[in-house]
Amino acid sequence: MQAYALSFGLAFALAVAATAIVRAIARRYSLVAKPRADRWHTKPTALFGGVAIYLGFILAFLVRRPGDIRGDMLLLACCTGMFLVGLVDDLVQLKPYAKLIGQILFATLFTTFGMRLHWIQSAPLDQALTIFWLVGITNAINLLDNLDGLAGGVAAIAGLYLVYFCHAAGAPALAVTTAAFAGAVVGFLVFNFNPASIFMGDCGSLFIGFFLGGVSLIDNQVAMRRNVISILTLPVLLLLIPIIDTTLVTVSRKLAGRRVSQGGRDHTSHRLVALGLSERAAALTLWTFAALSGGLAVAVRNFSWQVGAFLVPAFGLLFAIFAIYLGRVRIYAPVENENESRGRALIPTLADFTYKRRVFEVLYDVVIILLSYYAAFLVRFDGQLTQPYYGRFVQSLPLVLALQLSAFLLLGLYRGLWRYTSLQDLPVLFRSVFGAWLATVVGIGLLWRFDGFSRGALVMDALILGVAITGSRLSFRLLRVWMMRFSAPRDGGRRVLIYGAGDGGELLLRELQNNRELNLLAIGFVDDDLTKRGRLIHGVRVLGPADELKALVGDKQVDELVISTKLPTERMTLISQLCGDAGIQIRRLRIALD
């Protein structure tokens, strides 16, 4: 472990020094990225941070190289080639096809010497798949570099997990090399995290992407494979965020009639910001998902394939909910061209299909039923599902799916909309789950007389199914509440106090939180009932009575007071006078039925 720490620390220090030097040179010679409509930065920012990452890594690698690793110099040569392709692109703006040809060239060179995924037996097909993997991951990191610190943070997290996997596979030399890579990226992040003072550019993103895609291919003995599930999922899990982001952007742009290589604010990070998160919070959110997917990769490697077969699709379901929630964000503005508008209209159609249509809901429930039933057996038998119980599980699964889906339909589970699920819907959810479980018990009892079945597993199925179905229906609401917790006002957004911490105030708060177009951020309640002081409503605190308004305005930097309830004339006059003295605007909520 000391060798890993030394390699990481040396690369970190070298990258910090190199980044500071590169930034100074870039500023001196105006090698900067100027603000653009499809980019977030609002002032010229230094470029070529990738040079610092590359230098920090390569110097640490040469100093700390622990010995011969089959293929490490080949990886270094190909990463250097990819770095040079990106550097030329940063300097002269290569055509997309020219950059792609360079990527394929170095990916082919790397795989020609036996560095492959070894996912399929046919060597030519496996080489083609590996080339696709390397080029895909390289471009995924390139596309992910769209927000301060995002690509670097995700790459550093993946690199640190790779250090663990290399060590666990008995390849300490490769772990030292990967630690140097992670240290160099983290050193660059010191200057690149929001607000960034330097960008990595294509020279950095292409180098990082190719290294991450190729490091696990260096030696077949370092493949970190214990079972077939880990063979297929470990690389994907470690780089899940760039893969998901690339898929979302590619599909969105194709449906909108836009070029995939065309820039735009349609990435995962941009959608999070559009939902109200700050740029820093959006980056940290995706870092968290990258850490979770890496942790899942660790679990898949260390547990049996039966446990892995549950964990991966279960995590996929959670991620699907998150992706669909982001997919509902309207990104592309209406256009005048009729043909373009036709293509762009497909995006809300796709979002509406996956969000509202019962077809998606039923398919999602099929997976939930299957995983819940499978998880019940795994829990009952401590993660080792053996005969005769495994055979009974396989035999009974079609019956369980049919009975539980039928019960969901008959008992009203599909009558509501996920977006508006609330506590009032819980009786329907519980009734549907209980009816589905009862139908399962009766069906299995009639057909098999419970021969070869565990009654404990059937009870566990009811509990797990209940949690999964309820969680899925509440997911959109919970996500919205979570987004509100971390949301920030948009540029020019106004900070408001709400007068009245009653039903009207709660209604007004929800409108302000849900309707981002109002561009108002509720920072607290004002209420004359002193017993409410300090209470929370949807995470917003009751600060005090109106008599303290002037002090509250100064402490909280308030722009407006919005009155949520009907007030007597005398009280309204007093509130208006207090707001005038405090120098803030006053508004009143009004609901009318025409």
Phi, psi and omega in degrees: 000329180296321179297322179294316181296319179295317179297316179298312183297319180296313179296322179299310182297317179297319181292321178299313180295316182295322180295318178298319180292312180299319179299316180297317179294317181298320179292321182296321184256017176058036175270075188231158173268119180275150180302140178223162183295330183262016178233160185272327188292145185249002177218155180304131184233138182301145178252183174069028173296336177299331176298318179293319177300313182298314181295317179300318180290311188294322179292316178295323179297314182292325180285318188257009182302116190281349183155185182288129172238123182301114175097357183292322179289328175295316177299317180298317180296316181290321176297322177296317176300318179293322176300318181292323175301314179294323180296316176298319179297320178296328184275318188235003178059076177296153172293148180305321181291326178293319178295321179295320179298317177299319179297316180295322180301309182286329176293321178293317177302316182295319183279342181296334182263026172091002179278097185225169178288329184060039177275331180230158188285325181293118183298314180297318180292322179293324177294317179298319179295322179293320176299316178299319179298311183297314180294321180295314180293321178301313180287332178295316177294322178299317179288329182288342181282070185230004181210146183308121173079357187289302183297317180297318180295315179296318180295320179296318178298314178298320179297319179293321175296322179295328175301315179298313183297319178296318179295315181295332181273004179079033179233070183297329180297317178291327177296323178296317179297316180292326176297322177296319177299311181299319179297320179296319180292317179296322177299320176293325181297337177304326181258348188256344180289152186304128357277126185287140175254357178203145177252152181284329183073178180294330179298327178280314184292322180290321177296312181297313182299316182291322179297313181296322180289331187260342189295325181282356180262359188300316183222130181298336178284348181255025184286349174060045187243124175247334181208170186295329178296316180292326178303317186273337190248335185303308180299322181293317181295320181295332183239034185295319184298308178297328179293313180296317181297316179296318179297314181298314181294317182298312180296316182298314182290322177296314179295332181272359180075024181253155176289142179296326181283351181287135179290164179173163179265059183235018179278170179304316181297319180295323179293323176297319178294321178297332178279354174121351179287150171288165180299321180294317179294323178296315178297316180295326177298313180288329171299319181297316178296322177297319178294320179294317180293325175293320176298322177296323177299321177297316180296319180297322180292324189267341179262173180289164180296332179294320177290319178299324179294340174269314187298318185295306178294329177296316176295324177299322177298315179298317181291327178297319177300316180296316181295320179293322177299317178290326181295341179282348180289127178282119185255312188272129179284155177301147180237162183281327183293126186294321181294319179293320182294329177296317180293319183290334179294342180292335184293307176298331178296316179297316179298317180295323180297311183289338186264319188257327188292138181293337180301312179297318182299317180294315180297321178297319179293328176301314180293320179297315180299314181299311182292323179295316179296318179294316180298324180299318178291319180298316180295318182297324185248028172056040174080005179235096183268106183246176178288150003274359187292324178296318178297318178295322177300313181295318181296319188272348185301314178301321179295316180299316179300313182295314182294316184288322176295320178297318179295319177302317182292314184289329185264008169092016182295331186264019180268344184258173175250132183304322186299329186251015179297135181217187181298332180294340181270353183299321177302321178295318179297313180295320179297318181293317180293316180296318178297320179294318180292319179297319178298321178297314181297316180296315181298314180293322179297320181288321185276320187241356182055028180064015178291120181083005180252149176262121178295327176298322178294323179293321176294318178299325179300319179298316182294313182292319179298319180298314179296317183293315181293315179297316179297319180296320181288330180269357190299315183294322179292318179295321177296319180295318178297318179297319178298321180297325182299325186250007183287152178232153179294146177290173178304126182083002180294149185253140180268128186232150167257145178255124177271118180108105181260047178246207181298318179295321178294320178296319178297316179296318180300315179298322179294318179294323182285325183276329185260091182291340181295334178293336178058041179238135180244116178283122183250356178171167177253151169241127181211137184283351176279105185294341179289344180270351182303132179087349180287157180247138172235113183050040177085359181254132189271145170279116190271329181160187182277169181296334180299338180262017188300317184298318178293320180295320180299319180292320182288322189259000181055056185277141176258328186215159167240128178246122182271126185259356186224160179283131183243148172300156183303317182297318181293321180296321178297318179296317180297318179299320179294318179297319179293322178297318179295326181278349178075033179237156179282153179234138177226166178227136175287134178224128177245126183232141175249115181262000000 
